[in-house]
Each structure stands twice: as C-alpha cells, then as structure tokens.
Amino acid sequence: MRRKISVGLIAASILAVTSVGASTAKPNGTQNVVKVMMIGYPDKDSTDPVTGAKVPGIGQLQSAFEKANPSINLQIINIPWGSGATSYSAKTDAMMKAGDACLYEMPGAQDYGRQGQLVDLDSFIKSDKNFKNVWGAELNSSRSWGPNNPKSLFYLPDNTGVRVINWDAQIFKDYGVAPLSLHPTLQEIQQKAAKLTGTDPKTGQQTYGYWFQGKYAVWQFMAIGDAMGASWGQTNPNGTLTIHFNTPQYVKAMKWFVMMSKYAPKGALASDTMPDGFMTNQNVVGIIPEGEQGYFIAPLVANPGLRSRFRTSYNLHGPNGHGGVNTVSPLAMAQNCNNKPAAWTALKWLAGSPQAETYYFQAAGRVPVTITGALTTPGLSALPDAKVIVGSPQHADPVYPWAADDPRWALQSALEAALAGTATPQQALAQAQKKTNQWLAEQKPA
Amino acid sequence: MEPTAGTGSELDPEPAAGAVSHLSSGARAPNEAAPGLPFERARRGNRRRWRSELVWYGFVGPPFALLVLFVLYPTFQTFRQSFYQQVGTHQAFAGLTQFRQLFEGGDFFPALKNTVILGVAYLAIVIPLAVVLASLLNRVRRGATPLKVIYFMPQLTSSVAVAIIFYYIFEPDWGLFNGTLHRFGVSSTPLWLADPRLGFTGSRAAVTILAVWAGLGYFMLIVLAGLQAIPIDLYEAAAMDGASSFLVWRSITLPSLRPTLVFLILTGAFDAMSRFGDLWTLGGPGGSPAGSLQSVVVLLFQTGFVSQDMNEAAAIAVVLFVLMLFVTYASFKTILASEFGGRRRRRGAK
C-alpha cells in the first residue's frame, strides 16, 4: 500500500513539473516573440580590467531593441564561443535542428544556406519598401551559393572584425624611413621592412621590420596572394568548390612570404598574437600586418598618447580592390522560423541600427559594418585612422567557404613548413593542393 | 508443519509467510511436489537465494545503467557513425568509405607517426629517470613525504594550464628558457615551438620535456612502491655475500622491479596513444608548427569539432580503438604472458 502511494506521488510530481515547464514556454509566433541566438557577448554589465571602460551586458541590447520596437518581444539567447563538443557550432547545430530560435548569429551561415536551412533574404528585401542598404559593398560580399540561387543572401552582417596593417611610426622615424602609405604595396613593405630590421639608431634596441602570426599565417598569405593577382577558386553552379592553391601566383606569394620572414622575430612562427610589446612603448616591430580590431582599437581608444605612434593602413588587396580575410559576423534567419515578418524587422535592426552597432563596439570591440558606422561609435571616430578602420571591411574578400575546413588546415601546415624551411614553397603548395584535392573529391553536390 | 522462525535467509523477508500461505490453502498446482519433499525444499531455497541476490543487482543496476548510457551507447554510435557519411542534412550508409578516405588522406599516418615518436621519447626518458629518482628517494629518511608530494603535484595540475605555462617557457623570442640563455650571452638559441624538425630543440622536444615534467611524479611513486615491496632479506643476503652496489642493483633491484616496469610501460603506452590536452593547447588544429604536434586524438578532435566531419572523426576513433586493442593483445601474449607464466612457475616451485 505504501509502495503504491509513493509511486503515485512520484508520478504526480513528474506530471506537475512537466506541465509547469510546458505552460511557461512561449513558442515562437505567439505574442510576437522573436528569439535570437547571439555569441560571446557579456551576460552582465562590467568594467574592462585593462582599459577601465564600461562593458555593457546583453540586456542593454535587448532594452534598446524594445524601446525602438515595442511591438516585438525579442528574446536573446547569449551563448559563449566555447570549444569542442560545447562550442558555439555544436550548440547552433542543436538549436537549428530543434527550431529553438528564429535568428542566429552564425559564422557557418554559408554551410547552412547551402543545405537550404536559411531564408534567402532577397525575398524580404524585394518586398520591403522601407529597406535601405546601409551595408554598402559588404552586402554583395555576403552572397553565397544557395539551392535556388548561386548568389543568395543568407545573412546580413551585424558587425565585423578588421584586418589592417598596423605600423610603428616611432620606429619609422628613428630609422628615417618615410611613413607607410595608406594603401601599401608589396614592394613598399619589402623595402621598408628591410630598412627597419637591425639596431635602432636612437634606442640601440634590436628591431624587426615585419611580423606574422604563425598559427594564422594562412590569412596573411591569402592577402599577399590577392596582391599578386592570385585567386583561390570559386563556388561551382552545383554548390561544390573548385580550389587552386598550387598556382604560379600563389607560389610567388609564398616565396615572398618566406623571404619576408627573415625580417620577423624568430618566434613569429610559434605565435598566435601580436608581437611582444605591441601597443606599448616597448614595441620592436615596425610593420605588423593582419592587425585585428581586438588588439589595437580598445588600447588606442583608451590611450590617446599611443595614437600618434601606432598608425593603421589598409590591408593588401588585389586589382579589384579586395583582399584579405573577411571576418564579418553573419546574422541569419532560419527556414523553420514561424514568425518571419517580425524576425525580419528584428534582423534589420540588430544588423544595421546605430544603437546595435554602438553596443557591439562597446561590448566586444566589434567594428560597425555599415557605411556610416564611424558616426555611431564616438570612440572609434576620434582615432586618426578611423576611416581606414571602418572602411577596411568593405575591401575584404568575400567569405572563404573553406575557411573552417580541411583546405585551410592543409594550406596552413604547408605554409608553416615553408616558413620553417622544411619544404620549398613549391613542395609546400603541392602538398596543400594534394590534401585539398582529396577533400574536394569527397564533396557532394548540394 | 510451519517452518520455525529463522529458518529462512536473513535477507529473505518473507520465507515463512509464503510457506504458511501455501500450507493454509491446502491446494497444490499439478506439478507441485508435496511440501517437505527434497525438490520442493530445493525450489524454495533457490527462490530465497534469488530474492537475496536481487538486492545486490539493485545496487549494481544504476551504475551499470550509467555505463550503458554514457560509455557503451556512445561507443556503439561511434562505430555506427564511422560507416555513414553526411549527405545534405541526413546521414547515408557509406560502408568503408570513411576508412578508405582516412588511409588515403595525408593526415592520419603523419599523426600516428607523431603519436608513436612522442610516446617512445616520453617513456624512454621518464621511466629511467623515475627509477633513478625513486631509488634516491627510497634512501631518504627525513622529508620523504614532502618530497613525494612535491614530485606528485604536477600530476594534479590541469594539462592545459601546464601547457600554457610551458608556452611561456619555450616561446622562442621572450620565453623563460631562451631569455635566460640570452642573459648568459648565448645569441643562437633554440627555436623550440617554432621548429617542426625532429631534434632535441624542436617542438616535439619541448612537449616531451613538458610531459616528463608532468608525469615524472606518478612514475616515481609507482617505482618507489615497487622498490619498497622488494624483500629486505635479498639485500641482506647479497650484503653477506659481499656483492657490490651495482651488482645488487642489477641482479636484485631491477629484476624485482620488472612487474612494475611492465605495468608502467603498458599504461604509459596507452596514455601516450590518447595524448591530447597539451598538444592541442600548444599546437592547435593542424598541430602547429607544420603538423609536428598533431597526434591521432588531436586529428580526431580537429576533424570532428573544427571541420565538423563527425563521420570521419568516428572512423579515426574506431581505428584508434583497434590499434589499442592490438597493443593490448600483443602485450598480453608477449610481456604479460611471460610475466604471469614466470610467476606461476615460481609459485609452483614453492
């Protein structure tokens, strides 16, 4: 008898708990709810321990949205970047399958778009009379292959990183070398890096003319290749890729890179960051390519005294004016979103409003991706090279569809072997192409 | 006739009640023997034993359920996934395609080679060093316990934290090691983590030093336990016979340590084959520089969680499983067979 009572109590408790959970969950579509998954923003307001700047929590973005769009109930699911089985990509995958959100901040948007899991936003743009392209050329760079259209627009860019060339004006001055131009060429960089490598005539310190982040050298290599007229390949009409790394232009680019590595500190190959002393008065590297926003913008904003020393030029680019890796953050709409009109309104606001852009810059140092982005971020607009910083994303290459796949690692390994001197550039690229061909052979048309 | 109290097992709650109800009803099933007959007594005994064992199955059940849920089921799924491939949004049966691509691709065998090299280098250094240090520690009278704690502490530290610290030690430009050499006027310093070449100052050497530092304490304590298990009368007999220290060490200590060393080699080999944390922290995806730090498990992680190809990652896991099974079987048939065979002979001789 007692056993029957306790079993009954347990069953009743389970029923009570599940019914309570079910009644508070609000499915998408009721009460004009739009759920958006975002990645890596602070959960709460805090203070940056290095610069002392206030860092707003994700709640501030939500409040700003609700003020501007009171008819939409925006629910933000903020997940960390994570790693391995708990990385953002695993969570994105799980949430997409479960239909947990309408909008996703989605670095892998191109892959999901290929599989038909994302909405082609051209359909909304065509029917939206109030739509304004505030992203400029970046919108075109955001197009990728889709099942119905090889130039589908699966996302709007909500913010971006940058890739620029930072340079130390003090070291240039010490050696009597003319400042780096706004759009430096390979020849200019080579000549000036050679002059800046040696013993600083003013300080007596060993200085270096060039830098590369060894573990991410592949992106610098792609920019160098762009400047030499190289092209990695294309997305075919059936959605598969054609990739050519083993071309004369890329061999030339790799030879140039290997030659330039002698002007860099010996430990550059082991590095995954900026040189030691960067953004301080102890810096010893003259030209620092592949400058990322996270390394230099916040220190420059917080320390006006550094602004005259650390300057910024555009990244290398090809004849078409484009070059270097694109680090835009895509915001996409899932096909299984059942509140698409409201989600479209939320998407435009989150990707293009001045309030959102100000939030992304203050919370995560992400650069605005709209044409007028500098105006919305006063800290950024005060920098002497603000035009370069905000304009750089417009000049980036379209997103490389192989950026997280085997071809990237094959090329990275090959580059490291060439930079370490264990393979010639030709051998290294041949090896990278061989591994890439094996990966390409496994592709299935979408 | 009613059974007296206490005739049933202590764990059997109601042996008497069942017997009473049976007697009181007066009815028997057609194949039921009359009460009191040997068959009936045996059946009652079996039922009691079964009921008493049920309790222990109740204790073992939950952990076994967790084992099934978190070990056996994922293992089964891994094996299953290795025979499939992703086509669009669904999985399609692919037979041995993943394995063929794995063996024909250019990454698996270099990763396996790295795993073997790093494992052999690690064991070749850590085991002799552990034997020497344990022998010295065995002679320490005062302060032995604090020393044991100090030597063992690296084993308790997270491998990721250790790898980050060793990055600061082996960084070629401003790291602690090369910085110290510069202070002493050495201009040509090793490249360590920037050098993919096989040598004493490359990336593999750096991670081997890291592994020896982290694992030495554990190996030392195991060897120390083995040393302290050697019967003291063997040493006394050798002393009476006038044997030198070296002879004592070679003829008594080392042979007596054989089971311990076999254990350490085998477990060390398995650890080496599954090495991941420090290599991933220092080398990242691709095992930078130039794949020199990419072990099989690093390749597995990169394939599964960076390139998002779970099927190929599953194939790597299956191949690793088979390799470790082979190593286990080979060890059992060779080293362990001779070890256990020797013990049986020694016991038989006694």
HADDOCK unambig.tbl for C-alpha pairs under 7 A between the chains (distance, minus, plus):
assign (segid A and resid 84 and name CA) (segid B and resid 305 and name CA) 5.24 0.50 0.50
assign (segid A and resid 85 and name CA) (segid B and resid 305 and name CA) 6.58 0.50 0.50
assign (segid A and resid 115 and name CA) (segid B and resid 88 and name CA) 5.86 0.50 0.50
assign (segid A and resid 115 and name CA) (segid B and resid 89 and name CA) 6.64 0.50 0.50
assign (segid A and resid 215 and name CA) (segid B and resid 288 and name CA) 6.60 0.50 0.50
assign (segid A and resid 265 and name CA) (segid B and resid 173 and name CA) 6.94 0.50 0.50
assign (segid A and resid 266 and name CA) (segid B and resid 172 and name CA) 6.76 0.50 0.50
assign (segid A and resid 266 and name CA) (segid B and resid 173 and name CA) 6.55 0.50 0.50
assign (segid A and resid 267 and name CA) (segid B and resid 171 and name CA) 6.69 0.50 0.50
assign (segid A and resid 267 and name CA) (segid B and resid 172 and name CA) 4.74 0.50 0.50
assign (segid A and resid 267 and name CA) (segid B and resid 173 and name CA) 5.21 0.50 0.50
assign (segid A and resid 267 and name CA) (segid B and resid 191 and name CA) 6.87 0.50 0.50
assign (segid A and resid 267 and name CA) (segid B and resid 194 and name CA) 5.90 0.50 0.50
assign (segid A and resid 269 and name CA) (segid B and resid 194 and name CA) 5.18 0.50 0.50
assign (segid A and resid 270 and name CA) (segid B and resid 193 and name CA) 5.60 0.50 0.50
assign (segid A and resid 270 and name CA) (segid B and resid 194 and name CA) 4.58 0.50 0.50
assign (segid A and resid 270 and name CA) (segid B and resid 289 and name CA) 6.87 0.50 0.50
assign (segid A and resid 404 and name CA) (segid B and resid 306 and name CA) 6.59 0.50 0.50
assign (segid A and resid 404 and name CA) (segid B and resid 307 and name CA) 5.84 0.50 0.50
assign (segid A and resid 405 and name CA) (segid B and resid 307 and name CA) 4.78 0.50 0.50
assign (segid A and resid 406 and name CA) (segid B and resid 307 and name CA) 6.57 0.50 0.50
assign (segid A and resid 409 and name CA) (segid B and resid 286 and name CA) 5.81 0.50 0.50
assign (segid A and resid 413 and name CA) (segid B and resid 286 and name CA) 6.52 0.50 0.50
assign (segid A and resid 413 and name CA) (segid B and resid 290 and name CA) 4.41 0.50 0.50
assign (segid A and resid 413 and name CA) (segid B and resid 291 and name CA) 6.05 0.50 0.50
assign (segid A and resid 414 and name CA) (segid B and resid 290 and name CA) 6.57 0.50 0.50
assign (segid A and resid 416 and name CA) (segid B and resid 289 and name CA) 5.89 0.50 0.50
assign (segid A and resid 416 and name CA) (segid B and resid 290 and name CA) 4.96 0.50 0.50
assign (segid A and resid 417 and name CA) (segid B and resid 290 and name CA) 5.04 0.50 0.50
assign (segid A and resid 420 and name CA) (segid B and resid 195 and name CA) 6.47 0.50 0.50
assign (segid A and resid 435 and name CA) (segid B and resid 105 and name CA) 6.65 0.50 0.50
assign (segid A and resid 435 and name CA) (segid B and resid 106 and name CA) 6.21 0.50 0.50
assign (segid A and resid 438 and name CA) (segid B and resid 105 and name CA) 6.54 0.50 0.50
assign (segid A and resid 444 and name CA) (segid B and resid 87 and name CA) 6.99 0.50 0.50
assign (segid A and resid 446 and name CA) (segid B and resid 88 and name CA) 6.32 0.50 0.50
